[in-house]
Amino acid sequence: KYYTVPNYEEERRVRVVLPPGYNHTEERYPVVYFHDGQNMIYDKESYSGVSWKLFSAMMNLSDELRFISVLIDNAGPSRLSEYSAWDFEFRSGSVIPAGADDYLDFIVNELKADIDYEFRTLPERENTALIGSSMGGLISAYGGARYNNVFGRLGVFSLCAFLTSDQFADTLLYHPIDPNTKVYIQTGTE
């Protein structure tokens, strides 16, 4: 399905991957919202040439760990802006404007409502996750802090907080992530 995301004129592809057996049961499932949807399934679509191999991973999960995956394609050249909650200066000296609040508002107020309506979800916060890497990790952590009432699980891979470290720290200080949120962080090599 395609959506118009705030601040961008083009429609954005959002794919939903259902867990194995979804159509043969009435069971409800947790939902995981993945940023950089292009990186999740096919190597040829991934900017690095290597995908997260989501299909393989889902096939190897036990029945009790299965979930609905929502793959949100990024904004291409505007990806840095869309995933940042704060303006920042980039390598070229240009200022990247913040666009994260509009992007997260779209996920929470439009996309999640559609997914919960169209599919058999477990819509509560403890069954709703945000996952991303690099800038996708940043927007996942920020989204968990901003929308404590919506996202109860966060996957934060290679968090790119160094670009806006002071603002990021202040956000977590003044809008801490709910202590009941489950957060998985993977970064660095140690």
Short mmCIF file of the C-alpha atoms (twelve columns), coordinates in Angstrom:
data_MODEL
# 
_entry.id   MODEL 
# 
loop_
_atom_site.group_PDB 
_atom_site.id 
_atom_site.type_symbol 
_atom_site.label_atom_id 
_atom_site.label_alt_id 
_atom_site.label_comp_id 
_atom_site.label_asym_id 
_atom_site.label_seq_id 
_atom_site.Cartn_x 
_atom_site.Cartn_y 
_atom_site.Cartn_z 
_atom_site.pdbx_PDB_model_num 
ATOM 1   C CA . LYS A 1   0.000  0.000   0.000  1 
ATOM 2   C CA . TYR A 2   1.166  3.560   -0.565 1 
ATOM 3   C CA . TYR A 3   0.761  6.478   1.836  1 
ATOM 4   C CA . THR A 4   1.411  10.176  1.599  1 
ATOM 5   C CA . VAL A 5   3.767  10.988  4.452  1 
ATOM 6   C CA . PRO A 6   3.746  14.552  5.858  1 
ATOM 7   C CA . ASN A 7   6.291  16.945  4.291  1 
ATOM 8   C CA . TYR A 8   6.800  14.745  1.216  1 
ATOM 9   C CA . GLU A 9   4.842  14.960  -2.006 1 
ATOM 10  C CA . GLU A 10  5.527  11.436  -3.279 1 
ATOM 11  C CA . GLU A 11  3.650  8.443   -2.003 1 
ATOM 12  C CA . ARG A 12  5.603  6.080   0.225  1 
ATOM 13  C CA . ARG A 13  5.527  2.304   -0.025 1 
ATOM 14  C CA . VAL A 14  4.541  0.446   3.141  1 
ATOM 15  C CA . ARG A 15  4.546  -3.352  3.012  1 
ATOM 16  C CA . VAL A 16  2.975  -5.703  5.524  1 
ATOM 17  C CA . VAL A 17  4.497  -9.142  6.027  1 
ATOM 18  C CA . LEU A 18  2.189  -11.556 7.795  1 
ATOM 19  C CA . PRO A 19  3.556  -14.355 9.961  1 
ATOM 20  C CA . PRO A 20  3.440  -17.934 8.657  1 
ATOM 21  C CA . GLY A 21  0.003  -19.428 9.301  1 
ATOM 22  C CA . TYR A 22  -1.761 -16.048 9.611  1 
ATOM 23  C CA . ASN A 23  -4.482 -17.012 7.119  1 
ATOM 24  C CA . HIS A 24  -5.159 -20.360 8.825  1 
ATOM 25  C CA . THR A 25  -6.008 -19.067 12.273 1 
ATOM 26  C CA . GLU A 26  -7.942 -16.349 14.062 1 
ATOM 27  C CA . GLU A 27  -4.976 -15.549 16.295 1 
ATOM 28  C CA . ARG A 28  -3.938 -11.926 16.951 1 
ATOM 29  C CA . TYR A 29  -0.298 -10.854 16.662 1 
ATOM 30  C CA . PRO A 30  2.120  -8.215  17.951 1 
ATOM 31  C CA . VAL A 31  3.208  -5.630  15.368 1 
ATOM 32  C CA . VAL A 32  6.745  -4.484  14.571 1 
ATOM 33  C CA . TYR A 33  7.207  -1.241  12.611 1 
ATOM 34  C CA . PHE A 34  10.499 -1.301  10.692 1 
ATOM 35  C CA . HIS A 35  12.134 1.890   9.425  1 
ATOM 36  C CA . ASP A 36  14.131 1.657   6.156  1 
ATOM 37  C CA . GLY A 37  11.700 -0.902  4.764  1 
ATOM 38  C CA . GLN A 38  13.865 -1.247  1.641  1 
ATOM 39  C CA . ASN A 39  16.517 -2.993  3.757  1 
ATOM 40  C CA . MET A 40  14.336 -5.724  5.205  1 
ATOM 41  C CA . ILE A 41  13.727 -8.338  2.501  1 
ATOM 42  C CA . TYR A 42  15.716 -8.111  -0.727 1 
ATOM 43  C CA . ASP A 43  19.454 -7.519  -1.062 1 
ATOM 44  C CA . LYS A 44  18.876 -5.667  -4.353 1 
ATOM 45  C CA . GLU A 45  16.719 -3.036  -2.573 1 
ATOM 46  C CA . SER A 46  19.023 -2.517  0.404  1 
ATOM 47  C CA . TYR A 47  21.308 0.525   0.246  1 
ATOM 48  C CA . SER A 48  24.186 -1.647  1.535  1 
ATOM 49  C CA . GLY A 49  23.439 -4.526  -0.843 1 
ATOM 50  C CA . VAL A 50  22.637 -6.845  2.077  1 
ATOM 51  C CA . SER A 51  19.131 -7.036  3.545  1 
ATOM 52  C CA . TRP A 52  18.053 -8.020  7.054  1 
ATOM 53  C CA . LYS A 53  16.649 -11.263 5.552  1 
ATOM 54  C CA . LEU A 54  13.326 -10.788 7.330  1 
ATOM 55  C CA . PHE A 55  11.582 -13.667 5.502  1 
ATOM 56  C CA . SER A 56  14.197 -16.170 6.649  1 
ATOM 57  C CA . ALA A 57  14.119 -14.857 10.193 1 
ATOM 58  C CA . MET A 58  10.323 -15.048 10.398 1 
ATOM 59  C CA . MET A 59  10.272 -18.639 9.128  1 
ATOM 60  C CA . ASN A 60  12.651 -19.669 11.913 1 
ATOM 61  C CA . LEU A 61  10.676 -18.118 14.778 1 
ATOM 62  C CA . SER A 62  8.680  -20.331 17.088 1 
ATOM 63  C CA . ASP A 63  4.897  -19.911 16.963 1 
ATOM 64  C CA . GLU A 64  4.796  -17.866 20.185 1 
ATOM 65  C CA . LEU A 65  7.312  -15.320 18.823 1 
ATOM 66  C CA . ARG A 66  5.577  -14.561 15.527 1 
ATOM 67  C CA . PHE A 67  4.533  -11.015 14.647 1 
ATOM 68  C CA . ILE A 68  3.168  -8.817  11.857 1 
ATOM 69  C CA . SER A 69  5.910  -6.775  10.177 1 
ATOM 70  C CA . VAL A 70  5.207  -3.305  8.799  1 
ATOM 71  C CA . LEU A 71  8.014  -2.166  6.490  1 
ATOM 72  C CA . ILE A 72  8.050  1.597   5.957  1 
ATOM 73  C CA . ASP A 73  10.296 2.701   3.100  1 
ATOM 74  C CA . ASN A 74  12.511 5.655   3.915  1 
ATOM 75  C CA . ALA A 75  12.378 9.065   2.231  1 
ATOM 76  C CA . GLY A 76  15.468 8.475   0.082  1 
ATOM 77  C CA . PRO A 77  17.473 11.703  -0.081 1 
ATOM 78  C CA . SER A 78  15.424 13.150  2.807  1 
ATOM 79  C CA . ARG A 79  16.014 10.146  5.092  1 
ATOM 80  C CA . LEU A 80  18.306 12.018  7.508  1 
ATOM 81  C CA . SER A 81  15.737 14.743  7.982  1 
ATOM 82  C CA . GLU A 82  12.796 12.396  8.396  1 
ATOM 83  C CA . TYR A 83  14.553 10.311  11.065 1 
ATOM 84  C CA . SER A 84  16.005 13.221  13.066 1 
ATOM 85  C CA . ALA A 85  14.100 15.000  15.827 1 
ATOM 86  C CA . TRP A 86  16.527 17.936  15.805 1 
ATOM 87  C CA . ASP A 87  18.212 20.097  13.175 1 
ATOM 88  C CA . PHE A 88  21.888 19.226  12.812 1 
ATOM 89  C CA . GLU A 89  24.880 20.115  10.677 1 
ATOM 90  C CA . PHE A 90  26.031 17.334  8.393  1 
ATOM 91  C CA . ARG A 91  29.444 16.581  6.876  1 
ATOM 92  C CA . SER A 92  28.943 18.941  3.970  1 
ATOM 93  C CA . GLY A 93  28.240 21.806  6.378  1 
ATOM 94  C CA . SER A 94  24.605 21.876  5.353  1 
ATOM 95  C CA . VAL A 95  21.901 21.918  8.005  1 
ATOM 96  C CA . ILE A 96  19.582 18.921  8.011  1 
ATOM 97  C CA . PRO A 97  16.137 20.029  9.246  1 
ATOM 98  C CA . ALA A 98  14.250 17.898  11.764 1 
ATOM 99  C CA . GLY A 99  11.311 15.912  10.408 1 
ATOM 100 C CA . ALA A 100 10.889 13.124  12.950 1 
ATOM 101 C CA . ASP A 101 7.834  14.506  14.716 1 
ATOM 102 C CA . ASP A 102 5.741  14.567  11.535 1 
ATOM 103 C CA . TYR A 103 6.974  11.103  10.547 1 
ATOM 104 C CA . LEU A 104 6.129  9.629   13.969 1 
ATOM 105 C CA . ASP A 105 2.741  11.380  14.004 1 
ATOM 106 C CA . PHE A 106 2.023  9.671   10.650 1 
ATOM 107 C CA . ILE A 107 2.956  6.248   12.064 1 
ATOM 108 C CA . VAL A 108 0.943  6.676   15.269 1 
ATOM 109 C CA . ASN A 109 -2.126 8.519   13.973 1 
ATOM 110 C CA . GLU A 110 -2.579 7.100   10.473 1 
ATOM 111 C CA . LEU A 111 -0.523 3.996   9.760  1 
ATOM 112 C CA . LYS A 112 -1.006 2.195   13.087 1 
ATOM 113 C CA . ALA A 113 -4.749 2.886   12.957 1 
ATOM 114 C CA . ASP A 114 -4.924 1.342   9.464  1 
ATOM 115 C CA . ILE A 115 -2.842 -1.690  10.449 1 
ATOM 116 C CA . ASP A 116 -4.900 -2.302  13.591 1 
ATOM 117 C CA . TYR A 117 -8.104 -2.029  11.548 1 
ATOM 118 C CA . GLU A 118 -7.046 -4.198  8.590  1 
ATOM 119 C CA . PHE A 119 -5.171 -6.971  10.416 1 
ATOM 120 C CA . ARG A 120 -5.600 -9.081  13.532 1 
ATOM 121 C CA . THR A 121 -3.189 -7.194  15.769 1 
ATOM 122 C CA . LEU A 122 -2.542 -6.988  19.471 1 
ATOM 123 C CA . PRO A 123 -2.671 -3.159  19.512 1 
ATOM 124 C CA . GLU A 124 -1.536 -2.511  23.093 1 
ATOM 125 C CA . ARG A 125 1.830  -0.824  23.726 1 
ATOM 126 C CA . GLU A 126 3.433  -3.999  25.069 1 
ATOM 127 C CA . ASN A 127 2.759  -5.627  21.678 1 
ATOM 128 C CA . THR A 128 3.865  -2.721  19.476 1 
ATOM 129 C CA . ALA A 129 7.510  -2.204  18.493 1 
ATOM 130 C CA . LEU A 130 9.691  0.239   16.547 1 
ATOM 131 C CA . ILE A 131 12.938 -1.087  15.053 1 
ATOM 132 C CA . GLY A 132 15.669 0.546   13.020 1 
ATOM 133 C CA . SER A 133 19.387 0.937   12.517 1 
ATOM 134 C CA . SER A 134 21.617 4.000   12.393 1 
ATOM 135 C CA . MET A 135 19.234 6.944   11.912 1 
ATOM 136 C CA . GLY A 136 16.443 4.349   12.095 1 
ATOM 137 C CA . GLY A 137 17.788 3.464   15.547 1 
ATOM 138 C CA . LEU A 138 17.679 7.127   16.509 1 
ATOM 139 C CA . ILE A 139 14.049 7.542   15.429 1 
ATOM 140 C CA . SER A 140 13.163 4.287   17.241 1 
ATOM 141 C CA . ALA A 141 14.654 5.490   20.534 1 
ATOM 142 C CA . TYR A 142 13.118 8.949   20.129 1 
ATOM 143 C CA . GLY A 143 9.753  7.461   19.158 1 
ATOM 144 C CA . GLY A 144 9.804  5.272   22.262 1 
ATOM 145 C CA . ALA A 145 10.404 8.315   24.449 1 
ATOM 146 C CA . ARG A 146 7.877  10.535  22.684 1 
ATOM 147 C CA . TYR A 147 5.163  7.907   22.425 1 
ATOM 148 C CA . ASN A 148 5.559  5.904   25.633 1 
ATOM 149 C CA . ASN A 149 1.854  5.136   25.476 1 
ATOM 150 C CA . VAL A 150 2.102  3.524   22.010 1 
ATOM 151 C CA . PHE A 151 5.435  1.678   21.737 1 
ATOM 152 C CA . GLY A 152 6.386  -0.815  24.421 1 
ATOM 153 C CA . ARG A 153 9.276  -2.468  22.572 1 
ATOM 154 C CA . LEU A 154 12.222 -0.851  20.817 1 
ATOM 155 C CA . GLY A 155 14.967 -2.301  18.632 1 
ATOM 156 C CA . VAL A 156 17.836 0.180   18.476 1 
ATOM 157 C CA . PHE A 157 20.700 -0.936  16.231 1 
ATOM 158 C CA . SER A 158 23.843 1.153   15.665 1 
ATOM 159 C CA . LEU A 159 22.196 4.211   17.216 1 
ATOM 160 C CA . CYS A 160 23.287 7.371   15.406 1 
ATOM 161 C CA . ALA A 161 22.880 9.646   18.452 1 
ATOM 162 C CA . PHE A 162 26.288 11.299  18.038 1 
ATOM 163 C CA . LEU A 163 24.819 13.662  15.426 1 
ATOM 164 C CA . THR A 164 22.555 15.277  18.031 1 
ATOM 165 C CA . SER A 165 23.903 13.871  21.291 1 
ATOM 166 C CA . ASP A 166 23.026 16.813  23.579 1 
ATOM 167 C CA . GLN A 167 19.442 17.062  22.344 1 
ATOM 168 C CA . PHE A 168 19.036 13.281  22.457 1 
ATOM 169 C CA . ALA A 169 20.274 13.134  26.072 1 
ATOM 170 C CA . ASP A 170 17.964 16.007  27.065 1 
ATOM 171 C CA . THR A 171 14.979 14.256  25.496 1 
ATOM 172 C CA . LEU A 172 15.643 11.065  27.435 1 
ATOM 173 C CA . LEU A 173 16.177 13.086  30.607 1 
ATOM 174 C CA . TYR A 174 12.944 15.076  30.323 1 
ATOM 175 C CA . HIS A 175 10.864 12.454  28.494 1 
ATOM 176 C CA . PRO A 176 12.269 9.176   29.741 1 
ATOM 177 C CA . ILE A 177 11.300 5.892   28.140 1 
ATOM 178 C CA . ASP A 178 8.714  4.079   30.264 1 
ATOM 179 C CA . PRO A 179 10.540 1.669   32.607 1 
ATOM 180 C CA . ASN A 180 8.274  -1.160  31.413 1 
ATOM 181 C CA . THR A 181 9.466  -0.740  27.815 1 
ATOM 182 C CA . LYS A 182 11.640 -3.556  26.529 1 
ATOM 183 C CA . VAL A 183 14.638 -2.090  24.708 1 
ATOM 184 C CA . TYR A 184 17.186 -4.059  22.704 1 
ATOM 185 C CA . ILE A 185 20.323 -2.064  21.890 1 
ATOM 186 C CA . GLN A 186 23.118 -3.279  19.663 1 
ATOM 187 C CA . THR A 187 26.014 -1.023  18.774 1 
ATOM 188 C CA . GLY A 188 29.743 -1.160  18.214 1 
ATOM 189 C CA . THR A 189 31.857 -4.289  18.181 1 
ATOM 190 C CA . GLU A 190 32.281 -4.948  21.910 1 
# 
